[in-house]
Amino acid sequence: MNKKTIYLFLIVLFTNTILAQKFTRQDSLRGSITKERSWWDLKKYHLDIKVNPADSTIVGSNTIDYQVVDKFNIMQIDLQEPMQITKIVQDGINLKYQREGNVYYAYLAANQNRGENKQITVFYGGKPKIAVNPPWDGGITWKKDENGKSFIASSCQGLGASVWWPNKDHMYDEAESMLISVNVPKGLMNISNGRLIGTKPLKDNTTTYTWQVNNPINNYGVNINIGDYVAFSEKYKGEKGILDCQYYVLRNNLAKAKKQFQDVPKMLKAFEHWFGPYPFYEDSYKLVEVPYLGMEHQSSVTYGNGYQNGYRGRDLSGTGWGLKFDFIIIHESGHEWFANNITYKDIADMWIHESFTNYSESLFVEYYYGKEAGAAYVRGTRKNIQNDKPIIGQYDVNNEGSGDMYYKGGNMLHTIRQIINNDEKWRQILRGLNSTFYHQTVTTQQIENYISEQAGIDLTPVFNQYLRDTRVPTLEYYFKEKQLVYRWINCVDGFTLPVQIDLNGKLLRIQPTNEWKVLTVATTNSKLTINDNYYVARLDSSN
C-alpha cells in the first residue's frame, strides 16, 4: 500500500475504534435481536401490578404468551435497575435465572419445541427510575395535583419500557394483544391502553382497573396514568364507522378540557383524509391528562400542554399558523398512524415516527387553512434544523439519530412532495403506507422503497442526502452570455433532485446533477430563484 492508502486505512480504523468504544455490551443487549430473543415470537402480555404512591414502588407480574420458532431454552427478559425480578415460573416450576445488568436470562426447564405455544410468568418489584425530564428522559413521574392527590404517569420511549416492567424490550416484536391490570389506592383511577373491561374494589381500600388491548402494541406505547380523573366522551363518525373517543382529565380541569379537546375530532377528520382510517377503532381513542408534556401512547395519548394552543403557547414555526391548534393534541395523535400503526424495528430509524408526524402538523394546517398555510408552516420550522449529525442513528445499539428527524425530516417529506408534483398521488402514498404496513414494524429501506415505487421515481439519492448526510444540497449556477450553467454541490455522490425555478419570471423544472448542465436563456440579464418549498440552498457564482 502507498502512504496515502495507509493513511486512509488508519483513519478508518481509528474512527471505527472510537465508534466501537462509544457503545457498551448493555447497549448491544438492549438494541440487538439476540439469540435469546430471536427463538420466541411474542404473542400476548398480561401485566398485573400494584402501584403504591406512598413509597413510589411498583410490584406485580407479567405473564408472557409466546410461540416457539426455534429450539432453545434460554430466554432474555429485560428489566432495568433498580427494579428486580423476584421469581420466574413456567408450568408451575420456579426457573433458575441470572442477571447481567438490565438483562435477565431465564433457563427454561421444559422442552421448547418449534411451533408450540407457551407461557411464562415473571414476578418483580421495586422503585422504578424517576423521570428526570419526561418524556425525553423518562421513567415514572410521581406528582401531586393542586388538591394534593397523587398524579402519576409513565413515559419511556428510547429508555425502554423495561424501566418499569419486565418484557421483551426490542421494537421488532410486538405483543399482538395485551391485558393491563393496575391496582391503585381508593379515590384514584388508572387509565391505560385499550378499553376498560373491569373495575374491582378490594377490601384494602384499593381498586384494580383492567384494560384490554386488541391490537398489536409496541412496548413504549404501553402506559399507566393514575390520578383523580373525571371523564367525558363523544363518538366520531369516521371512515371505519363509529370511533369511541374518551377523555380523562383532572377534576379541576373539566371545563377547560371540554373546550380545548375540540381539536380531537378536527384532528381525526384531517388525518383520516391524509393517512387513512384511525388504526385502532377496536381499542378506541383516548386523550389523558398527565403531569408532563405528552406522549403518543397507543390509544391512550397523553396530554400536558396546559390547555393552550401551540407548543406550551409558542408557535414552533414562527408563522402564526402554529397557534391555530393545540400542538400536543395534533402531534401526539399523529403518531397513532406513524409510530403506533407503522413502527420502527430499530430506534435508529426513529425518523419514520417523527418526520411523518412532524409533517402531519403541516397537513393539519393545510386541511383547515389551505395549501399555502400548510407550506408556510413547514418552511417556518426550518429555523430549528441543526444539521449536526445524520438523522439515522446506529443500528443494534438502541441509538437514535439527530433531533433533525423532526424539522429536517418534515422538510424532506415536503421536498419529496414537490418532486412528485401531484398532490393526490402524494396523499395516496401516505394512505398507502398506512394500509400496506398496517400494524407492522418496518425498516427505513421498506419505507424508502415504497415511496419510490409509488412515486415512479428513484428517490434513493434524496433519502441518502437528507437522512444520511448533514449538508444542505446547494444549486450552484452562473450566467454566461445567454446560458444558465448549473449543478448540485454540497451533496452526496450521484445526487439528483428535480427542482422548480423561476427564471426571468417563467417557471421551469430543471434536473440538476453533480455535473454541470447548460440551459439556453433569452436574455443576458437573467435572474433565478428557487421554489422555496424545496429544502435546498442556492449559490450564484456568476461574479
C-alpha positions in Angstrom: 0.0 0.0 0.0 1.2 3.5 -0.7 1.4 6.2 2.1 -2.0 7.7 1.1 -3.7 4.4 1.3 -2.1 3.5 4.6 -3.1 6.9 6.0 -6.8 6.4 4.9 -6.8 2.9 6.4 -5.6 4.2 9.7 -8.2 7.0 9.7 -11.0 4.4 9.1 -9.5 2.1 11.7 -9.3 4.9 14.3 -12.9 6.1 13.5 -14.3 2.5 13.8 -12.4 2.1 17.1 -13.9 5.3 18.5 -17.4 4.2 17.4 -16.9 0.8 18.9 -15.9 2.4 22.2 -19.0 4.5 22.2 -21.4 1.7 22.9 -21.4 -0.9 25.7 -22.4 -4.5 25.9 -25.6 -3.4 27.6 -26.3 -1.2 24.6 -26.0 -4.2 22.3 -28.1 -6.4 24.6 -30.8 -3.8 24.6 -30.6 -2.8 20.9 -30.0 -6.1 19.0 -32.0 -9.2 18.2 -30.0 -11.6 20.4 -30.2 -15.4 20.2 -32.1 -15.3 23.5 -34.7 -13.1 21.9 -35.0 -14.5 18.3 -36.1 -18.0 19.1 -39.5 -17.0 20.5 -42.3 -15.0 19.0 -44.2 -12.7 21.4 -48.0 -13.2 21.4 -49.5 -11.6 24.5 -48.7 -9.9 27.7 -50.8 -9.7 30.9 -49.2 -7.0 33.1 -50.7 -7.2 36.6 -49.3 -4.7 39.0 -49.8 -2.7 42.2 -48.7 0.9 42.2 -48.1 2.4 45.6 -47.7 6.2 45.7 -46.7 6.2 49.4 -43.3 4.7 48.7 -43.1 5.1 44.9 -43.0 1.3 44.3 -44.4 -1.0 41.7 -44.8 -4.7 42.4 -46.5 -7.4 40.4 -46.1 -9.8 37.5 -46.1 -10.0 33.7 -47.4 -13.2 32.1 -45.9 -13.7 28.6 -47.5 -15.8 26.0 -45.2 -16.8 23.1 -44.7 -19.3 20.3 -41.5 -21.2 19.9 -40.0 -20.5 16.5 -36.6 -22.2 17.1 -35.5 -24.8 19.6 -33.6 -23.1 22.5 -34.1 -22.8 26.3 -32.6 -19.5 27.4 -34.9 -16.5 27.3 -33.8 -12.9 27.5 -36.1 -10.8 29.7 -35.4 -7.1 30.1 -35.8 -5.2 33.4 -33.8 -2.1 34.2 -32.1 -1.5 37.5 -33.0 -0.8 40.3 -36.1 -2.9 39.5 -35.7 -6.6 40.3 -37.2 -9.9 39.2 -38.1 -12.0 42.2 -39.4 -15.2 40.6 -39.9 -16.7 37.2 -42.4 -19.5 36.8 -43.3 -21.9 33.9 -45.7 -24.8 34.2 -45.7 -24.4 38.0 -41.9 -24.7 38.2 -39.7 -21.9 39.6 -37.0 -21.4 37.0 -33.4 -20.5 37.5 -32.3 -17.1 36.2 -29.2 -15.0 36.0 -28.9 -11.2 35.8 -26.5 -9.2 33.6 -27.1 -5.5 34.1 -30.5 -4.8 32.7 -31.0 -8.2 31.2 -32.2 -11.4 32.9 -31.6 -14.9 31.4 -34.3 -17.4 32.3 -33.3 -21.0 32.0 -36.3 -22.9 30.9 -36.7 -26.4 32.3 -39.3 -27.7 29.8 -38.5 -28.6 26.2 -39.2 -25.7 23.8 -40.4 -27.4 20.7 -40.8 -25.4 17.5 -44.5 -24.4 16.9 -45.6 -24.8 20.4 -47.5 -22.0 22.3 -46.0 -21.5 25.8 -46.4 -19.2 28.7 -44.1 -17.8 31.4 -44.8 -15.5 34.4 -42.3 -13.0 35.7 -42.7 -11.6 39.2 -40.9 -8.4 40.0 -40.9 -5.2 42.1 -39.0 -2.1 43.3 -38.7 1.6 42.9 -38.5 2.4 39.1 -36.4 5.2 37.8 -38.0 8.6 38.4 -38.5 10.5 35.2 -36.0 13.4 35.1 -37.3 15.3 32.1 -40.3 13.4 30.7 -40.9 12.4 28.1 -37.3 12.8 26.8 -35.6 11.4 29.9 -38.4 9.2 31.2 -39.4 6.7 33.8 -42.2 7.2 36.3 -43.4 10.7 37.2 -44.7 10.9 40.8 -46.5 14.2 41.4 -49.5 15.7 43.3 -52.3 17.7 41.8 -53.5 21.0 43.1 -55.8 19.2 45.5 -53.0 17.2 47.0 -53.9 13.9 45.3 -51.4 11.6 43.6 -50.8 12.3 39.9 -48.6 9.6 38.4 -47.6 8.6 34.8 -45.1 6.6 32.8 -43.1 7.7 29.8 -40.3 5.6 28.4 -39.5 5.9 24.7 -35.8 5.3 24.0 -35.2 4.5 27.6 -37.4 1.5 27.2 -40.5 0.0 28.8 -38.2 -2.3 30.9 -37.6 0.8 33.1 -40.8 -0.1 34.9 -42.0 -3.6 33.8 -40.3 -6.8 32.5 -40.7 -7.6 28.9 -39.0 -8.3 25.6 -37.7 -4.8 25.2 -37.0 -4.6 21.5 -39.2 -2.9 19.0 -39.1 -5.7 16.3 -41.5 -7.9 18.1 -44.8 -6.5 19.3 -47.4 -8.1 21.6 -50.4 -9.0 19.4 -52.7 -8.1 22.3 -52.5 -7.2 26.0 -54.2 -7.1 29.3 -53.2 -4.4 31.8 -54.3 -4.7 35.4 -53.3 -1.9 37.7 -54.1 -1.7 41.4 -54.2 1.8 42.9 -55.4 3.4 46.2 -59.1 4.2 46.5 -60.0 7.6 45.2 -57.6 7.3 42.2 -58.1 5.9 38.7 -55.7 4.2 36.4 -56.1 4.8 32.7 -54.1 2.6 30.3 -54.3 1.5 26.7 -57.3 -0.1 25.0 -60.7 -0.4 26.7 -61.7 -0.7 30.3 -63.1 -4.2 30.9 -63.1 -4.4 34.7 -63.1 -2.2 37.9 -62.7 -4.2 41.1 -62.7 -2.5 44.5 -60.8 -4.5 47.1 -61.1 -4.7 50.9 -57.7 -3.0 51.4 -59.1 0.3 50.1 -57.6 -0.2 46.7 -59.1 -0.6 43.2 -57.9 -2.7 40.3 -58.5 -1.3 36.8 -58.2 -3.8 33.9 -57.7 -2.6 30.3 -57.7 -4.8 27.2 -55.8 -4.0 24.1 -57.0 -5.9 21.0 -54.4 -4.7 18.5 -50.6 -5.1 18.3 -48.8 -2.7 20.6 -45.2 -1.6 21.0 -43.6 -1.7 24.4 -43.1 2.0 24.9 -46.7 2.7 23.8 -47.9 0.9 27.0 -48.7 3.3 29.8 -50.2 3.9 33.2 -51.8 7.2 34.2 -53.0 7.5 37.7 -54.9 10.4 39.2 -58.2 11.9 40.4 -59.7 11.7 36.9 -63.1 12.7 35.6 -64.2 11.6 32.2 -66.3 12.7 29.3 -66.7 11.2 25.8 -68.0 11.6 22.3 -68.5 9.4 19.2 -66.7 10.3 16.0 -68.2 9.1 12.7 -65.1 8.0 10.8 -64.0 6.0 7.8 -64.4 2.7 9.6 -67.6 3.6 11.4 -68.1 4.9 14.9 -65.0 5.6 16.9 -65.3 6.0 20.7 -63.4 9.0 21.9 -62.9 9.2 25.7 -61.2 12.0 27.7 -59.7 11.7 31.2 -58.7 14.9 32.9 -58.1 16.2 36.4 -61.2 17.1 38.2 -60.5 20.9 38.3 -59.8 21.0 34.5 -63.0 19.6 33.2 -64.4 22.8 31.7 -61.1 23.8 30.1 -60.7 20.3 28.6 -64.2 20.3 27.1 -63.2 23.4 25.2 -59.6 22.6 24.3 -60.2 19.0 23.3 -62.5 20.1 20.4 -59.3 19.8 18.4 -59.7 15.9 18.6 -62.5 15.5 16.0 -60.8 18.1 13.8 -57.6 16.1 14.0 -59.4 12.8 13.2 -61.1 14.3 10.2 -57.9 15.8 8.8 -55.7 12.7 9.5 -58.2 10.2 8.2 -58.2 12.3 5.0 -54.4 12.3 4.7 -53.4 8.9 6.2 -56.5 6.7 6.1 -58.7 5.3 8.9 -57.6 5.7 12.5 -55.7 2.4 13.1 -57.2 1.4 16.4 -61.0 1.6 16.2 -61.3 -1.6 18.3 -59.3 0.0 21.2 -60.9 3.5 21.0 -59.2 6.8 21.1 -58.3 8.4 24.5 -56.7 11.6 25.5 -55.4 11.5 29.1 -54.1 14.4 31.1 -50.6 13.8 32.6 -48.0 15.7 34.7 -45.6 16.1 31.8 -45.9 17.5 28.2 -47.4 14.5 26.5 -46.6 11.3 24.5 -48.0 9.1 21.8 -49.1 6.1 23.9 -51.2 3.9 21.7 -55.0 4.6 22.1 -54.1 6.4 25.3 -52.5 9.6 24.0 -51.2 11.7 26.9 -51.6 15.4 27.3 -49.9 18.1 29.4 -49.9 21.2 27.2 -51.7 23.4 29.7 -54.9 23.7 27.7 -53.5 26.2 25.3 -52.7 26.3 21.6 -49.2 26.0 20.2 -46.3 24.2 21.9 -46.7 25.4 25.5 -48.2 28.5 24.0 -45.4 29.0 21.4 -45.5 28.7 17.6 -42.6 26.4 16.6 -42.9 27.6 13.0 -42.8 31.3 13.8 -45.5 31.9 11.2 -48.6 32.3 13.3 -50.1 29.1 12.0 -48.8 27.1 14.9 -51.1 29.0 17.3 -54.2 27.8 15.4 -54.1 24.4 17.1 -53.0 22.6 20.2 -49.6 21.1 19.3 -49.7 18.2 21.7 -53.2 17.0 20.6 -52.2 17.2 16.9 -48.6 15.9 17.0 -49.0 13.1 19.6 -52.2 11.9 17.9 -50.5 11.9 14.5 -48.2 9.2 16.0 -51.2 6.8 16.1 -50.5 6.4 12.3 -46.7 6.9 12.3 -45.3 5.2 15.4 -48.1 3.0 16.7 -49.5 1.7 13.4 -46.2 1.8 11.4 -43.5 1.2 14.0 -39.7 1.2 13.5 -37.9 -2.1 14.1 -34.8 -0.3 15.3 -34.7 3.1 17.1 -32.0 4.2 14.6 -35.0 4.5 12.2 -36.9 6.8 14.5 -37.4 9.3 11.7 -40.2 7.1 10.4 -42.1 8.2 13.5 -41.0 11.7 13.9 -40.6 13.0 10.3 -44.0 12.0 9.2 -45.6 13.2 12.4 -43.8 16.5 12.2 -45.2 16.8 8.7 -48.7 15.9 9.9 -48.8 19.3 11.7 -48.4 21.0 8.3 -51.0 18.7 6.8 -53.4 19.6 9.6 -52.9 23.3 8.9 -53.3 22.7 5.1 -56.6 20.8 5.6 -58.2 23.7 7.5 -56.4 26.8 6.3 -55.2 26.0 2.8 -52.2 24.6 0.9 -50.0 27.8 1.3 -50.7 28.0 5.0 -49.5 24.4 5.5 -46.5 25.0 3.3 -45.6 28.2 5.2 -45.8 26.2 8.5 -43.3 23.5 7.5 -41.0 26.1 5.9 -41.1 28.1 9.1 -39.8 25.1 11.1 -36.5 25.1 9.1 -35.0 27.6 11.6 -35.0 24.7 14.1 -32.8 22.5 12.0 -29.3 21.9 13.4 -27.6 19.7 10.7 -25.5 18.4 13.5 -25.4 14.7 12.6 -27.3 12.3 10.3 -31.0 11.7 11.0 -30.5 7.9 11.0 -28.7 6.5 14.1 -26.5 3.5 14.5 -28.2 0.1 14.4 -28.4 -2.6 17.0 -27.3 -0.4 20.0 -30.5 1.4 20.8 -29.2 4.6 19.3 -31.4 7.3 17.8 -30.1 9.8 15.3 -30.3 13.6 15.2 -33.2 15.5 16.5 -33.4 16.9 13.0 -35.6 13.9 12.4 -38.4 16.3 13.3 -38.0 19.5 11.3 -35.5 18.4 8.7 -37.4 15.2 8.2 -40.7 17.1 7.8 -39.0 19.4 5.2 -37.5 16.4 3.4 -41.0 15.0 3.0 -42.3 18.4 1.8 -39.5 18.4 -0.7 -40.4 14.9 -1.9 -43.9 16.1 -2.4 -42.6 18.9 -4.7 -40.6 16.3 -6.7 -43.7 14.1 -7.1 -45.6 17.2 -8.1 -49.0 15.5 -7.8 -50.9 16.2 -4.5 -53.4 13.4 -4.9 -50.6 10.9 -5.6 -48.8 12.2 -2.6 -51.9 11.7 -0.4 -52.4 8.1 -1.8 -48.8 7.4 -0.9 -49.4 8.5 2.7 -52.6 6.4 2.9 -50.9 3.5 1.2 -48.1 3.4 3.7 -50.6 3.0 6.5 -52.5 0.3 4.7 -49.5 -1.6 3.3 -47.6 -1.6 6.6 -50.8 -1.8 8.8 -49.8 -2.8 12.4 -46.3 -3.7 11.3 -42.7 -3.0 12.3 -40.6 -1.7 9.5 -37.2 -0.6 8.3 -36.1 2.6 6.6 -35.4 0.6 3.5 -39.0 -0.6 3.3 -40.4 3.0 3.6 -37.9 4.4 1.1 -38.7 1.6 -1.4 -42.4 2.0 -1.1 -42.3 5.8 -1.7 -40.0 5.5 -4.7 -42.1 2.7 -6.2 -45.4 4.5 -5.8 -44.0 7.8 -7.0 -42.4 6.1 -10.0 -39.2 8.0 -9.2 -35.9 6.6 -7.7 -35.7 8.8 -4.6 -32.6 6.9 -3.2 -30.3 9.9 -3.7 -32.8 12.2 -1.9 -33.1 9.9 1.1 -29.3 9.4 1.2 -28.9 13.2 1.2 -31.4 14.1 3.9 -31.3 11.1 6.1 -27.6 10.1 6.0 -25.8 13.4 5.4 -25.8 16.7 7.2 -25.2 19.1 4.3 -27.9 21.1 2.6 -27.8 20.5 -1.2 -27.0 23.7 -3.0 -27.8 24.7 -6.5 -24.7 26.4 -7.8 -25.2 28.3 -11.0 -23.9 31.2 -13.1 -24.9 33.0 -16.2 -22.6 33.1 -19.2 -23.9 35.3 -22.0 -27.2 33.6 -22.9 -26.6 30.5 -20.9 -27.6 29.2 -17.5 -24.9 26.8 -16.2 -25.9 24.8 -13.1 -25.2 21.8 -10.9 -25.8 20.4 -7.4 -22.9 20.8 -4.9 -22.7 20.2 -1.1 -24.3 16.8 -1.7 -23.7 13.1 -1.8 -22.2 11.4 -4.9 -24.8 10.8 -7.6 -27.3 13.3 -6.0 -30.1 14.3 -8.3 -33.3 16.3 -7.4 -35.5 17.9 -10.0 -36.3 21.4 -8.8 -38.7 24.2 -9.9 -37.1 27.5 -10.6 -38.3 30.9 -11.6 -36.1 32.1 -14.5 -36.8 35.6 -15.6 -40.5 35.3 -14.5 -41.0 31.9 -16.1 -41.5 28.7 -14.0 -39.3 25.8 -15.1 -38.5 22.4 -13.7 -34.8 21.5 -14.2 -32.9 18.3 -13.5 -29.6 19.2 -12.0 -27.0 16.6 -11.1 -23.4 16.7 -9.8 -22.2 17.6 -13.3 -22.5 21.0 -14.9 -25.5 21.4 -17.2 -26.3 24.2 -19.6 -29.7 25.8 -20.5 -30.1 28.5 -23.1 -31.8 31.7 -22.0 -33.4 34.5 -23.9 -31.5 37.4 -22.3 -28.1 38.4 -20.9 -29.6 40.0 -17.8 -31.2 36.9 -16.1 -32.5 36.3 -12.6 -33.1 33.0 -10.9 -35.0 32.0 -7.8 -35.9 28.5 -6.4 -39.3 27.5 -5.3 -38.9 27.8 -1.5 -40.9 24.6 -0.8 -37.7 22.7 -1.6 -35.3 22.4 1.3 -32.2 23.4 -0.7 -29.9 26.3 -0.9 -28.6 28.3 -3.9 -25.2 29.8 -4.8 -24.9 32.3 -7.6 -21.3 32.1 -8.7 -21.7 34.5 -11.7 -19.3 37.0 -10.2 
